[in-house]
Amino acid sequence: MSILRLLQEAQGGQGIDQLAEQLGIDRDQANQLTGMLAPAIGSAANRRVQSGGMADLLGALRGEAQARNFDDATLAASEEGREQGRDFLSALLGGRDQADELASEAATRAGVDSGTVQQFLPALAAMVQGGLQRQVPDSSIDAMETEDQGGGLIGLVGGLLGGGGGGGANALSRMLDADGDGSALDDILGRFIR
């Protein structure tokens, strides 16, 4: 399942619409932005892992309380939820400036006010982080970090590169596969968005 599909299934398929309502954003704009930003977030996570930042990604997924942002758009849209999303994006993209660049690029491509995207992107990122946490809970992360011989972090890398990997590693690999074709490698979208 890709990050986009994960978001489309949030809150019984109503998560993006509820997030848009919470932020006062047109539903069509929210869905258009989600279609662009979800693959970009997945690609950024994939890029972070490939550049040696797997521990950072796993660290960002720790904390099962984060799943509540996936389950409740009100929480994801709150200042606390958006701050959590900003921190998640900063960890993936290498800093807040890069997150701002992504928001600006998405606003330009979608023809949406950049202030709207500056509100929406961190809330969406909080939902992504919560959804990933729901799919790969702390117990799975712990198992990935402690497994031997092709498991653990090595297995996660193998899964991302199209090789083996088990349990939580397969779930995370499927999440980072932005277009759902079975390969996360082809989902690095140039700068962030094609």
C-alpha positions as CSV (number, residue, x, y, z in Angstrom):
1,M,0.0,0.0,0.0
2,S,1.4,3.4,-0.9
3,I,1.4,6.4,1.3
4,L,-1.3,8.0,-1.0
5,R,-3.5,5.0,-0.6
6,L,-2.9,4.9,3.2
7,L,-4.1,8.5,3.4
8,Q,-7.1,7.8,1.1
9,E,-8.2,5.1,3.6
10,A,-7.7,7.2,6.7
11,Q,-10.8,7.6,8.9
12,G,-12.9,5.3,6.7
13,G,-12.0,7.1,3.5
14,Q,-13.0,10.5,5.0
15,G,-9.6,11.6,6.5
16,I,-8.5,14.0,3.7
17,D,-12.0,15.6,3.5
18,Q,-12.1,15.9,7.3
19,L,-8.6,17.4,7.3
20,A,-9.7,19.9,4.7
21,E,-12.7,20.9,6.7
22,Q,-10.6,21.4,9.8
23,L,-8.3,23.7,8.0
24,G,-11.0,25.5,6.0
25,I,-9.6,24.2,2.6
26,D,-11.6,23.3,-0.4
27,R,-11.9,19.4,-0.6
28,D,-10.9,19.3,-4.2
29,Q,-7.7,21.4,-3.4
30,A,-7.0,19.1,-0.5
31,N,-7.3,16.0,-2.7
32,Q,-5.1,17.6,-5.4
33,L,-2.5,18.5,-2.9
34,T,-2.6,15.1,-1.3
35,G,-2.1,13.5,-4.7
36,M,1.1,15.5,-5.1
37,L,2.4,15.6,-1.5
38,A,1.9,12.0,-0.5
39,P,4.3,10.6,-3.1
40,A,6.8,13.4,-2.3
41,I,6.7,12.5,1.4
42,G,7.2,8.8,0.5
43,S,10.1,9.7,-1.8
44,A,11.7,11.9,0.8
45,A,11.5,9.0,3.3
46,N,13.0,6.7,0.7
47,R,15.8,9.1,0.0
48,R,16.5,9.5,3.7
49,V,16.9,5.8,4.1
50,Q,19.1,5.4,1.0
51,S,21.4,8.2,2.2
52,G,22.0,6.4,5.5
53,G,19.3,7.9,7.6
54,M,17.3,4.8,8.3
55,A,17.7,5.2,12.1
56,D,16.3,8.7,11.7
57,L,13.2,7.4,9.9
58,L,12.6,4.6,12.4
59,G,13.1,7.1,15.2
60,A,10.5,9.4,13.6
61,L,8.0,6.5,13.5
62,R,8.5,5.6,17.2
63,G,5.8,6.6,19.6
64,E,2.5,4.8,19.2
65,A,0.5,7.9,20.4
66,Q,1.3,9.4,16.9
67,A,-1.3,7.0,15.4
68,R,-4.0,9.2,16.8
69,N,-3.2,11.9,14.1
70,F,-4.1,9.3,11.5
71,D,-7.3,8.4,13.3
72,D,-8.5,12.0,14.0
73,A,-8.2,14.9,11.5
74,T,-8.9,17.3,14.3
75,L,-5.7,16.2,16.1
76,A,-3.6,16.3,12.9
77,A,-4.9,19.8,12.1
78,S,-4.3,21.1,15.7
79,E,-1.2,23.2,16.3
80,E,0.3,20.3,18.2
81,G,-0.4,17.9,15.3
82,R,1.0,20.4,12.7
83,E,4.1,20.9,14.8
84,Q,4.6,17.2,15.0
85,G,4.2,17.0,11.2
86,R,6.7,19.8,10.7
87,D,9.2,17.9,12.8
88,F,8.6,14.8,10.8
89,L,9.0,16.7,7.5
90,S,12.2,18.3,8.8
91,A,13.6,14.9,9.7
92,L,12.8,13.5,6.2
93,L,13.8,16.5,4.2
94,G,16.8,17.7,6.1
95,G,15.3,20.9,7.6
96,R,12.4,23.2,7.7
97,D,13.6,25.3,4.8
98,Q,13.3,22.2,2.6
99,A,9.8,21.6,3.9
100,D,8.9,25.2,3.0
101,E,10.4,24.7,-0.5
102,L,8.2,21.6,-0.9
103,A,5.1,23.6,0.2
104,S,6.0,26.4,-2.2
105,E,6.5,24.1,-5.1
106,A,3.2,22.3,-4.4
107,A,1.4,25.6,-4.2
108,T,2.8,26.7,-7.5
109,R,2.0,23.5,-9.3
110,A,-1.5,23.2,-7.8
111,G,-2.3,26.9,-8.3
112,V,-3.1,27.2,-4.6
113,D,-2.2,29.9,-2.1
114,S,1.1,29.1,-0.4
115,G,-0.4,29.9,3.0
116,T,-3.0,27.2,2.4
117,V,-0.3,24.6,1.6
118,Q,1.8,25.8,4.6
119,Q,-1.1,24.8,6.9
120,F,-2.0,21.6,5.0
121,L,1.4,20.0,4.5
122,P,2.3,19.6,8.2
123,A,-1.1,18.3,9.1
124,L,-0.9,15.8,6.2
125,A,2.6,14.8,7.3
126,A,1.2,14.2,10.9
127,M,-1.4,11.9,9.3
128,V,1.3,10.1,7.3
129,Q,3.5,9.7,10.4
130,G,0.5,8.4,12.3
131,G,-0.5,6.0,9.5
132,L,3.0,4.7,9.2
133,Q,3.2,4.2,13.0
134,R,-0.1,2.2,12.8
135,Q,1.3,0.0,10.1
136,V,4.8,-0.4,11.7
137,P,4.2,-0.1,15.5
138,D,7.1,0.2,18.0
139,S,7.2,-3.6,18.5
140,S,7.9,-4.1,14.8
141,I,10.5,-1.4,14.8
142,D,12.1,-3.1,17.8
143,A,12.1,-6.4,16.0
144,M,13.6,-4.8,12.8
145,E,16.4,-3.3,14.9
146,T,17.3,-6.6,16.7
147,E,16.8,-9.3,14.0
148,D,20.0,-11.0,12.7
149,Q,21.2,-12.3,9.3
150,G,19.2,-10.3,6.7
151,G,16.6,-9.1,9.1
152,G,16.4,-6.0,11.1
153,L,17.7,-2.8,9.5
154,I,19.5,-4.8,6.8
155,G,16.2,-6.5,5.9
156,L,14.5,-3.1,5.7
157,V,17.1,-1.8,3.3
158,G,16.7,-5.0,1.2
159,G,13.0,-4.5,1.1
160,L,13.3,-1.0,0.0
161,L,15.7,-2.0,-2.7
162,G,13.4,-4.7,-3.9
163,G,15.0,-7.6,-2.0
164,G,14.0,-9.5,1.0
165,G,12.7,-8.2,4.3
166,G,10.1,-9.4,6.6
167,G,7.2,-8.3,8.7
168,G,7.4,-4.6,9.5
169,A,10.1,-4.1,6.9
170,N,7.7,-5.3,4.1
171,A,5.0,-3.0,5.4
172,L,7.3,0.0,5.5
173,S,8.7,-0.8,2.1
174,R,5.1,-0.9,0.7
175,M,4.4,2.5,2.3
176,L,7.5,4.1,0.7
177,D,6.5,2.7,-2.8
178,A,4.7,5.9,-3.8
179,D,3.1,4.6,-7.0
180,G,2.4,1.1,-5.7
181,D,4.3,-0.7,-8.4
182,G,6.4,-2.8,-6.0
183,S,9.6,-0.8,-6.3
184,A,10.4,2.1,-4.0
185,L,13.5,3.0,-6.0
186,D,11.6,4.5,-9.0
187,D,9.6,6.8,-6.7
188,I,12.3,9.3,-6.0
189,L,10.6,12.2,-7.8
190,G,13.5,14.4,-8.9
191,R,13.5,17.2,-6.5
192,F,10.3,16.2,-4.7
193,I,7.5,16.5,-7.2
194,R,7.5,15.7,-10.9
